[in-house]
Amino acid sequence: MVEPKFQKGDYIISRNSGNMGIIKGITKKGYYQFEAYYGAMFDELKDVKDKNYDLQINYQKFYELCTEDEKKKLNEIIKEKGEN
């Protein structure tokens, strides 16, 4: 299995797609699970509480840690979309 490059609580972003997430943990099968995940293509906050929205560990190469500004932006999106 590929070694995970992110840990619980990390904010990650795919700069190519704009997708962002907060890591909840990693499963034994090698999938990242999220506390929150924002899909930029459809400007959609994924429903990770009722459904498992996972990311296979091999796709971590497309993600980086968020900057402080990006973390603030994701937190604002969560607050805004969570209220609707």
C-alpha positions as CSV (number, residue, x, y, z in Angstrom):
1,M,0.0,0.0,0.0
2,V,1.1,3.6,-0.7
3,E,2.1,5.5,2.4
4,P,-0.4,8.2,3.3
5,K,0.9,11.7,2.8
6,F,-2.0,13.3,4.8
7,Q,-3.1,12.9,8.4
8,K,-6.4,13.4,10.3
9,G,-7.4,17.1,10.4
10,D,-5.3,18.1,7.3
11,Y,-7.0,20.4,4.9
12,I,-6.2,19.3,1.3
13,I,-6.8,20.8,-2.1
14,S,-6.4,19.8,-5.7
15,R,-5.2,22.9,-7.4
16,N,-6.2,21.7,-10.8
17,S,-9.9,21.0,-10.0
18,G,-10.3,23.3,-6.9
19,N,-11.7,20.4,-4.8
20,M,-10.9,20.7,-1.1
21,G,-11.4,18.5,1.9
22,I,-10.7,17.9,5.5
23,I,-9.3,14.5,6.3
24,K,-11.2,12.4,8.8
25,G,-8.9,9.4,8.6
26,I,-7.8,6.5,6.4
27,T,-9.3,3.1,6.2
28,K,-7.4,-0.2,6.3
29,K,-8.1,-0.6,2.6
30,G,-6.3,2.6,1.8
31,Y,-9.1,5.2,1.4
32,Y,-9.1,8.7,2.8
33,Q,-12.4,9.6,4.5
34,F,-13.5,13.2,5.0
35,E,-15.1,15.3,7.6
36,A,-16.0,17.7,4.8
37,Y,-15.4,17.6,1.0
38,Y,-16.1,20.4,-1.5
39,G,-16.5,19.6,-5.2
40,A,-15.6,22.8,-7.1
41,M,-17.0,21.6,-10.5
42,F,-20.6,21.8,-9.3
43,D,-19.9,24.2,-6.3
44,E,-21.2,21.4,-4.1
45,L,-20.4,20.4,-0.5
46,K,-20.6,16.6,-0.5
47,D,-22.9,14.9,2.0
48,V,-20.1,13.0,3.8
49,K,-22.2,12.4,7.0
50,D,-24.9,10.2,5.4
51,K,-22.8,8.8,2.6
52,N,-19.2,7.6,2.6
53,Y,-17.3,9.9,0.3
54,D,-13.8,8.4,0.0
55,L,-10.7,9.1,-2.0
56,Q,-8.4,6.2,-3.0
57,I,-4.9,6.8,-1.6
58,N,-3.3,6.6,-5.0
59,Y,-5.1,9.8,-5.9
60,Q,-3.3,11.7,-3.2
61,K,-0.7,12.7,-5.7
62,F,-3.2,15.2,-7.1
63,Y,-3.6,17.0,-3.7
64,E,-1.5,19.3,-1.6
65,L,-2.0,20.8,1.9
66,C,-4.1,24.0,1.9
67,T,-2.7,27.4,2.7
68,E,-4.2,29.4,5.5
69,D,-6.3,31.4,3.1
70,E,-7.6,28.2,1.4
71,K,-8.5,26.8,4.9
72,K,-10.5,30.0,5.6
73,K,-12.3,29.7,2.3
74,L,-13.2,26.0,2.9
75,N,-14.5,26.9,6.4
76,E,-16.6,29.7,4.9
77,I,-18.0,27.3,2.3
78,I,-18.9,24.8,5.0
79,K,-20.6,27.4,7.1
80,E,-22.5,28.9,4.1
81,K,-23.6,25.7,2.5
82,G,-24.3,24.0,5.8
83,E,-26.8,26.6,6.7
84,N,-28.8,26.1,3.5
